[in-house]
Amino acid sequence: MKKQSSVWPKIRKFLNDIHLWAGLISGIIVLIVCFTGTVYVFNQEIRESSTPNLYKVSIGNEKKSITEMYNIVQEKSNGNISSVKVPYDTGKSYSFIVKKKEEKAKEADKKHQKASGKKEKAGEGPPKGPQRGNPYFINPYNGEVLGDLQGTKTTTTEFMQKMFSLHRWLLLDKIEEPIFENLENRKLGSYITGTATILFTLGVISGIIIWVPARIKSWKQGLRIKFSGNWKRTNHDLHNTLGFYSCILLFFMGITGPQWSFEWYRNGLRKFLGTYEAPDTPKPTPLKSVYTIDAKTLNYEDFLAIADKELNYKGDYNLTFPNDSVDVVQITKTKIGFFAPAAGDKLTLDQYSGQVLEKDIFKQKPFNERVSLSIKALHLGDIYGTFSKILYFIACLIATSLPVTGVLIWINKIKKKPKGKKKEQKEVASSTI
């Protein structure tokens, strides 16, 4: 027992040092990242409320067909349409993803690089998905194009863009001249926030390890904030107790964030989960539609009807249009509701017969694949819809306060106390940051 009791203080001091210096080094950056993350949790809801003219429509008698809307948007945008989002809510607009010719060229070049085995440069973040482009919103009842996202600028949308830039790159992407030669400012900002997030995660892990043994005998006291004491005691409780309540969500935020900053981290995370694929890994043969001379593509509403039978629940659809005569139609469906998961189910259909060529159900995947595919949702907080967003919002608020309360605890530790307050000094000195 004596040997065990003599070892723990050394471990505790080591963990305290990690917790202290990780917090002090990353404190200001973590405060910025967590504050902007708090604002960005409800990004989509804020954007929709600031531009209701794009998202909301008056319900009419009959909707136009997707083909009719496709032709209207194509004529209006003069671009290439890749997909359409079909909302379950009848009072919402349809959004068509439009890619300009230069975007298509860049995407083709990226696919070529991937096929040739070229690695993605560090700091560029994960590969962009096929849904990138400019959304054009259309009223499904009268066919009116309501506008496009890139062409609609409001004070709120510009503010949210700056919040995102501050969160990811500390606004360094707004500086044209490179701060360091041969290093893009965007990458520099990404490296700084990524490093600070790693230190923050170390702080979360070390903090909870320190907290549990110290509070296991007096756990009730450790879960309460004593507002009746002096401000030092209250500040100590705010840091430790709120940190404990939010530690699981803060861990998820911290462990997933650096993958957008470092390629080595992203690959390491995938290797840990068992989902990493080397660049030279052979790709599966893409599915094709059976084409004949007299073949005619089904109406897109027919594909949605097939999806309704295969995926029998309420949800929003995302329909990807075929690129050529042998390409397939892909439909992704995501559930709606307060507890709706972010992950969707996918169907791959023959564009002529409507035959289901592949059915990809998220909950049927192995656990490690589900986690790997949920990394973005785990970081953003929408993994379980509005419910998890509210929890993440609260956790981000707490995370924003931790650098402040932690520094105050540290200052109180190193500050000389009057002789008459030895008891209080001893109590504060035994606490963690």
C-alpha positions as CSV (number, residue, x, y, z in Angstrom):
1,M,0.0,0.0,0.0
2,K,2.9,2.4,0.8
3,K,4.5,1.7,-2.5
4,Q,1.3,2.3,-4.4
5,S,0.6,5.5,-2.5
6,S,4.1,6.8,-3.2
7,V,3.8,6.1,-7.0
8,W,0.5,7.9,-7.6
9,P,1.7,11.4,-6.4
10,K,4.5,11.1,-9.0
11,I,2.1,10.1,-11.7
12,R,-0.3,12.9,-10.6
13,K,2.5,15.5,-10.8
14,F,3.5,14.3,-14.3
15,L,-0.1,14.5,-15.5
16,N,-0.5,17.9,-13.8
17,D,2.5,19.2,-15.7
18,I,1.1,17.9,-19.0
19,H,-2.3,19.5,-18.2
20,L,-0.7,22.7,-17.1
21,W,1.7,23.3,-20.0
22,A,-0.7,21.9,-22.7
23,G,-3.3,24.4,-21.5
24,L,-0.9,27.4,-21.2
25,I,0.7,26.8,-24.6
26,S,-2.6,26.3,-26.5
27,G,-4.9,28.5,-24.3
28,I,-5.5,31.5,-26.5
29,I,-5.8,29.4,-29.7
30,V,-8.2,27.0,-28.0
31,L,-10.3,29.8,-26.7
32,I,-10.7,31.2,-30.3
33,V,-11.3,27.8,-31.8
34,C,-13.9,26.8,-29.1
35,F,-15.7,30.1,-29.3
36,T,-16.0,30.0,-33.1
37,G,-17.0,26.3,-32.8
38,T,-19.8,27.3,-30.4
39,V,-21.1,29.8,-33.0
40,Y,-20.7,27.3,-35.8
41,V,-22.7,24.4,-34.2
42,F,-25.9,25.8,-35.6
43,N,-24.4,27.1,-38.8
44,Q,-27.1,25.7,-41.1
45,E,-29.9,26.9,-39.0
46,I,-28.5,30.4,-38.7
47,R,-27.9,30.6,-42.5
48,E,-31.5,29.4,-43.2
49,S,-33.0,31.9,-40.8
50,S,-31.0,34.7,-42.4
51,T,-32.0,33.9,-45.9
52,P,-35.5,32.4,-45.7
53,N,-36.2,33.5,-49.3
54,L,-33.9,30.7,-50.5
55,Y,-35.1,27.9,-48.3
56,K,-38.8,28.5,-47.7
57,V,-41.7,28.4,-50.2
58,S,-45.4,28.7,-50.1
59,I,-47.1,25.3,-50.6
60,G,-48.9,25.0,-53.9
61,N,-51.2,22.5,-55.5
62,E,-48.8,20.5,-57.6
63,K,-45.0,20.3,-57.9
64,K,-43.1,20.4,-61.2
65,S,-41.1,17.3,-62.1
66,I,-37.4,17.1,-61.2
67,T,-36.6,17.1,-65.0
68,E,-38.5,20.3,-65.5
69,M,-36.7,22.0,-62.6
70,Y,-33.4,20.5,-63.8
71,N,-33.8,22.2,-67.2
72,I,-34.8,25.5,-65.6
73,V,-31.8,25.6,-63.3
74,Q,-29.4,24.5,-66.1
75,E,-30.6,27.4,-68.3
76,K,-30.4,29.9,-65.5
77,S,-26.9,28.8,-64.2
78,N,-25.3,27.7,-67.5
79,G,-23.4,25.0,-65.6
80,N,-23.3,21.3,-65.0
81,I,-25.8,19.9,-62.5
82,S,-24.5,17.0,-60.4
83,S,-27.3,16.4,-57.9
84,V,-30.5,17.7,-56.3
85,K,-31.7,17.7,-52.7
86,V,-35.3,16.8,-52.3
87,P,-36.6,17.8,-48.8
88,Y,-39.3,15.9,-47.0
89,D,-40.7,19.2,-45.8
90,T,-43.2,20.3,-48.4
91,G,-42.6,24.0,-47.5
92,K,-38.9,23.9,-48.5
93,S,-37.2,24.6,-51.8
94,Y,-35.3,22.1,-53.8
95,S,-31.6,22.7,-54.2
96,F,-29.6,21.7,-57.3
97,I,-25.8,21.5,-57.0
98,V,-24.2,23.3,-60.0
99,K,-20.6,23.0,-61.0
100,K,-19.0,25.4,-63.4
101,K,-16.8,24.1,-66.2
102,E,-13.6,25.0,-64.3
103,E,-14.8,23.1,-61.2
104,K,-15.5,20.0,-63.3
105,A,-12.0,20.3,-64.8
106,K,-10.4,20.5,-61.3
107,E,-12.4,17.6,-60.1
108,A,-11.4,15.5,-63.2
109,D,-7.7,16.5,-62.5
110,K,-8.1,15.4,-58.9
111,K,-9.5,12.1,-59.9
112,H,-6.6,11.6,-62.3
113,Q,-4.1,12.4,-59.6
114,K,-5.8,9.9,-57.3
115,A,-5.8,7.2,-60.0
116,S,-2.1,7.8,-60.7
117,G,-1.2,7.4,-57.0
118,K,-0.2,11.0,-56.2
119,K,-0.6,11.8,-52.5
120,E,-2.6,14.7,-51.3
121,K,-0.5,17.5,-49.9
122,A,-0.4,18.0,-46.1
123,G,-2.7,20.6,-44.7
124,E,-5.2,20.5,-47.6
125,G,-7.7,18.6,-45.6
126,P,-9.7,15.5,-46.5
127,P,-10.6,15.0,-50.2
128,K,-13.6,17.0,-51.2
129,G,-16.8,15.0,-51.9
130,P,-18.7,15.0,-55.1
131,Q,-21.4,17.3,-53.7
132,R,-19.2,20.4,-53.7
133,G,-20.5,23.1,-55.9
134,N,-22.9,26.1,-55.8
135,P,-26.5,25.3,-54.7
136,Y,-29.3,26.8,-56.8
137,F,-32.6,27.0,-55.0
138,I,-35.9,26.6,-56.9
139,N,-39.5,26.7,-55.9
140,P,-40.9,23.2,-56.8
141,Y,-44.4,24.6,-57.3
142,N,-43.9,27.4,-59.8
143,G,-40.4,26.7,-61.0
144,E,-39.0,30.1,-59.9
145,V,-35.2,30.1,-59.3
146,L,-34.9,31.7,-55.9
147,G,-31.2,32.3,-56.1
148,D,-27.9,30.6,-55.5
149,L,-25.8,30.4,-52.3
150,Q,-22.6,32.0,-53.6
151,G,-24.5,34.9,-55.1
152,T,-26.5,35.6,-52.0
153,K,-24.5,37.6,-49.5
154,T,-25.9,38.8,-46.2
155,T,-24.3,40.2,-43.1
156,T,-25.1,36.9,-41.3
157,T,-23.6,34.7,-44.0
158,E,-20.4,36.8,-44.2
159,F,-20.1,36.6,-40.4
160,M,-20.5,32.8,-40.5
161,Q,-17.8,32.6,-43.2
162,K,-15.4,34.6,-41.0
163,M,-16.2,32.4,-38.0
164,F,-15.3,29.3,-40.1
165,S,-12.1,31.0,-41.4
166,L,-11.2,31.9,-37.8
167,H,-12.0,28.4,-36.6
168,R,-9.9,26.6,-39.3
169,W,-7.2,29.1,-40.2
170,L,-7.3,31.9,-37.7
171,L,-8.2,34.3,-40.6
172,L,-4.7,33.8,-42.1
173,D,-6.3,32.7,-45.3
174,K,-7.4,36.3,-45.7
175,I,-3.8,37.5,-45.9
176,E,-2.6,37.4,-49.5
177,E,1.2,37.7,-48.9
178,P,2.7,34.5,-47.4
179,I,4.0,35.0,-43.9
180,F,6.6,32.3,-44.3
181,E,8.1,31.5,-47.7
182,N,7.0,28.3,-49.3
183,L,4.1,27.9,-46.9
184,E,0.6,29.0,-47.7
185,N,-1.1,31.1,-45.0
186,R,-4.1,28.8,-45.0
187,K,-1.8,25.8,-44.2
188,L,0.0,27.8,-41.5
189,G,-3.3,28.6,-39.8
190,S,-4.4,25.0,-40.1
191,Y,-1.1,23.8,-38.6
192,I,-1.5,26.2,-35.6
193,T,-5.1,25.2,-34.9
194,G,-4.4,21.5,-35.4
195,T,-1.5,21.6,-32.9
196,A,-3.5,23.5,-30.4
197,T,-6.3,21.0,-30.7
198,I,-3.9,18.1,-30.1
199,L,-2.6,19.9,-26.9
200,F,-6.2,20.5,-25.9
201,T,-7.0,16.8,-26.2
202,L,-4.0,15.9,-24.1
203,G,-5.3,18.4,-21.5
204,V,-8.8,16.7,-21.6
205,I,-7.3,13.2,-21.1
206,S,-4.9,14.2,-18.4
207,G,-7.5,16.3,-16.6
208,I,-10.0,13.4,-16.4
209,I,-7.4,10.9,-15.2
210,I,-6.4,13.4,-12.4
211,W,-10.0,14.1,-11.5
212,V,-11.3,10.6,-11.1
213,P,-8.9,9.3,-8.4
214,A,-9.1,12.6,-6.5
215,R,-12.9,12.6,-6.5
216,I,-13.8,8.9,-6.3
217,K,-14.3,9.1,-2.5
218,S,-16.1,12.4,-2.5
219,W,-17.7,12.2,-6.0
220,K,-20.8,14.1,-5.0
221,Q,-18.8,17.1,-4.0
222,G,-16.8,16.9,-7.2
223,L,-20.0,17.1,-9.3
224,R,-21.2,20.4,-7.7
225,I,-20.1,24.0,-8.0
226,K,-19.8,25.8,-4.7
227,F,-21.0,29.4,-5.3
228,S,-21.1,30.2,-1.6
229,G,-17.3,30.1,-1.3
230,N,-14.8,32.7,-2.3
231,W,-14.2,33.4,-6.0
232,K,-11.1,31.2,-6.1
233,R,-13.1,28.2,-4.9
234,T,-15.9,28.9,-7.4
235,N,-13.5,29.3,-10.2
236,H,-11.8,26.0,-9.3
237,D,-15.2,24.3,-9.3
238,L,-16.2,25.8,-12.6
239,H,-13.0,24.5,-14.2
240,N,-13.0,21.0,-12.7
241,T,-16.7,20.2,-12.5
242,L,-17.8,21.7,-15.9
243,G,-14.8,20.1,-17.5
244,F,-15.8,16.7,-16.1
245,Y,-19.4,17.1,-17.3
246,S,-18.3,17.9,-20.9
247,C,-15.1,15.8,-21.1
248,I,-16.6,13.1,-23.4
249,L,-17.9,15.5,-26.0
250,L,-14.7,17.6,-25.7
251,F,-12.7,14.5,-26.3
252,F,-14.6,13.7,-29.5
253,M,-14.2,17.3,-30.7
254,G,-10.5,17.2,-30.0
255,I,-9.6,13.8,-31.3
256,T,-11.4,14.4,-34.6
257,G,-10.3,18.0,-35.3
258,P,-6.6,17.6,-36.3
259,Q,-7.5,15.3,-39.2
260,W,-8.2,18.5,-41.2
261,S,-4.8,19.9,-40.4
262,F,-2.4,17.0,-40.8
263,E,-2.3,14.2,-43.3
264,W,-0.3,12.0,-41.0
265,Y,-2.9,12.4,-38.3
266,R,-5.8,11.6,-40.7
267,N,-4.0,8.5,-42.0
268,G,-3.1,7.5,-38.4
269,L,-6.7,7.8,-37.3
270,R,-7.9,5.7,-40.2
271,K,-5.3,3.1,-39.5
272,F,-6.3,3.0,-35.9
273,L,-9.9,2.4,-37.0
274,G,-8.9,-0.2,-39.6
275,T,-10.3,1.8,-42.6
276,Y,-7.1,3.2,-44.1
277,E,-6.5,2.5,-47.8
278,A,-3.2,3.2,-49.4
279,P,-3.2,5.4,-52.5
280,D,-2.3,2.4,-54.7
281,T,-5.0,0.2,-53.4
282,P,-7.0,-1.2,-56.4
283,K,-10.5,0.4,-56.6
284,P,-13.6,-1.8,-57.1
285,T,-15.1,-1.8,-60.5
286,P,-17.7,0.9,-60.7
287,L,-21.3,-0.2,-61.2
288,K,-22.9,0.4,-64.6
289,S,-26.4,0.7,-66.0
290,V,-27.4,-1.8,-68.8
291,Y,-27.6,0.3,-71.9
292,T,-29.5,-0.7,-75.1
293,I,-30.3,1.3,-78.2
294,D,-34.0,1.8,-77.3
295,A,-33.3,2.3,-73.6
296,K,-35.0,5.2,-71.9
297,T,-34.1,6.7,-68.5
298,L,-36.8,6.5,-65.9
299,N,-38.4,9.6,-64.5
300,Y,-36.5,10.8,-61.4
301,E,-39.7,10.6,-59.4
302,D,-39.8,6.9,-60.2
303,F,-36.3,6.5,-58.6
304,L,-37.6,8.3,-55.5
305,A,-40.6,5.9,-55.4
306,I,-38.3,2.9,-55.5
307,A,-36.2,4.5,-52.7
308,D,-39.4,5.0,-50.6
309,K,-40.0,1.2,-50.8
310,E,-36.4,0.3,-50.0
311,L,-35.9,2.9,-47.3
312,N,-39.2,3.1,-45.5
313,Y,-38.8,6.1,-43.2
314,K,-39.2,9.8,-43.3
315,G,-36.2,11.6,-44.7
316,D,-34.5,14.0,-47.1
317,Y,-33.2,12.7,-50.4
318,N,-30.1,13.6,-52.3
319,L,-30.3,12.3,-55.9
320,T,-27.1,12.2,-58.0
321,F,-27.7,12.4,-61.7
322,P,-25.9,10.0,-64.1
323,N,-22.9,11.5,-66.0
324,D,-23.4,9.4,-69.2
325,S,-25.5,6.6,-70.8
326,V,-24.0,3.8,-68.7
327,D,-23.7,5.6,-65.4
328,V,-25.9,4.8,-62.4
329,V,-28.3,6.9,-60.3
330,Q,-27.3,7.3,-56.7
331,I,-29.8,8.2,-54.0
332,T,-28.9,9.0,-50.4
333,K,-31.6,9.3,-47.7
334,T,-31.1,10.8,-44.3
335,K,-33.7,10.7,-41.5
336,I,-35.3,13.9,-40.1
337,G,-36.3,14.7,-36.6
338,F,-34.9,15.9,-33.3
339,F,-32.8,12.8,-32.7
340,A,-32.1,12.0,-36.4
341,P,-28.7,10.6,-37.1
342,A,-26.5,12.4,-39.6
343,A,-25.5,9.3,-41.5
344,G,-27.6,8.3,-44.4
345,D,-28.4,5.2,-46.4
346,K,-27.5,4.9,-50.1
347,L,-29.0,3.2,-53.0
348,T,-27.4,2.6,-56.4
349,L,-29.9,2.1,-59.2
350,D,-29.8,1.3,-62.9
351,Q,-30.9,4.4,-64.7
352,Y,-33.1,2.5,-67.2
353,S,-34.7,-0.4,-65.3
354,G,-34.6,1.1,-61.8
355,Q,-33.0,-2.1,-60.5
356,V,-31.3,-1.8,-57.2
357,L,-27.7,-2.6,-58.0
358,E,-26.4,-1.9,-54.5
359,K,-27.9,-1.1,-51.1
360,D,-25.7,0.5,-48.6
361,I,-27.3,0.7,-45.1
362,F,-25.3,2.6,-42.6
363,K,-26.3,0.6,-39.4
364,Q,-25.4,-2.7,-41.1
365,K,-21.7,-1.6,-41.5
366,P,-19.1,-2.8,-39.1
367,F,-18.6,-0.6,-36.0
368,N,-15.2,0.7,-37.1
369,E,-16.5,1.7,-40.5
370,R,-19.5,3.5,-38.9
371,V,-17.1,5.4,-36.6
372,S,-14.8,6.3,-39.5
373,L,-17.7,7.6,-41.6
374,S,-19.0,9.6,-38.6
375,I,-15.8,11.5,-37.9
376,K,-17.1,14.8,-39.4
377,A,-20.4,14.4,-37.7
378,L,-18.6,13.7,-34.4
379,H,-16.6,16.9,-34.8
380,L,-19.5,19.1,-35.9
381,G,-22.0,17.8,-33.4
382,D,-24.8,16.8,-35.7
383,I,-24.3,13.1,-35.3
384,Y,-27.8,12.8,-33.7
385,G,-29.5,15.9,-35.1
386,T,-30.7,18.8,-33.0
387,F,-30.3,16.9,-29.8
388,S,-26.5,16.4,-30.1
389,K,-26.1,19.9,-31.5
390,I,-27.6,21.3,-28.3
391,L,-25.2,19.2,-26.2
392,Y,-22.2,20.3,-28.4
393,F,-23.2,23.9,-28.1
394,I,-23.1,23.7,-24.3
395,A,-19.9,21.7,-24.3
396,C,-18.2,24.3,-26.6
397,L,-19.3,27.1,-24.3
398,I,-17.7,25.2,-21.4
399,A,-14.5,24.6,-23.5
400,T,-14.3,28.3,-24.2
401,S,-14.3,29.0,-20.5
402,L,-11.7,26.4,-19.6
403,P,-8.6,28.3,-20.7
404,V,-9.7,31.3,-18.7
405,T,-10.6,29.4,-15.5
406,G,-7.5,27.3,-15.8
407,V,-5.1,30.3,-16.1
408,L,-6.8,31.9,-13.1
409,I,-6.1,28.7,-11.1
410,W,-2.5,28.7,-12.2
411,I,-2.1,32.4,-11.3
412,N,-3.5,31.7,-7.8
413,K,-1.0,28.9,-7.4
414,I,2.1,30.9,-8.1
415,K,0.9,34.1,-6.4
416,K,2.1,34.7,-2.9
417,K,-0.6,34.4,-0.3
418,P,-0.8,36.3,3.1
419,K,0.1,34.2,6.1
420,G,-3.4,34.2,7.4
421,K,-4.6,32.3,4.4
422,K,-2.4,29.2,4.5
423,K,-5.3,26.8,4.7
424,E,-7.0,28.3,1.6
425,Q,-3.6,28.3,-0.2
426,K,-3.2,24.6,0.6
427,E,-6.6,23.8,-0.7
428,V,-6.1,25.7,-4.0
429,A,-2.6,24.4,-4.5
430,S,-3.9,20.8,-4.3
431,S,-6.3,21.4,-7.1
432,T,-5.7,20.8,-10.8
433,I,-5.7,23.4,-13.6
